[in-house]
């Protein structure tokens, strides 16, 4: 079984979602199904079919989250250090064409949120950054073409 790397914060978010699905959403959809059943003929009951579909989605997400939580390799980024980019690193980059600066933290695939500066370890940019240090340049192929970045800083914690 392949381990899924994630930060402690990402692991906690997955566990919170799992708990909500099991304690709030699952009982709620069961009540919706029971209420829809009381309306009679199930073959033409849109409420019943919608509730059953929602139940299927909830159960699939619960199974997916349970799998990820069980395979989680929680990495305490506060204990990491060094000068090269690795999982958990907070990296400040400068676009070599526009000098535009951006900051990212390299995190697990399930906790990535580019708008929040959380970059998936599996993304092309993160893969290009791994092992590099401050002052290094990296080139990444993006949907809009090739981009070059200079690493301005690498921090942990």
Secondary structure, DSSP 8 states (H G I E B T S, - for coil): ---EEEEHHHHHHHHHHHHHIIIIIHHHHHHHHHHHHTTS-GGG-HHHHHHHHHHHHHHHHHHHHHHHHHTEEEE-GGG---SB--TT-EEEEEETTT--EEEEEEE-GGG-BGGGTEEETTSHHHHHHTT-BTT-EEEEEETTEEEEEEEEEEE--
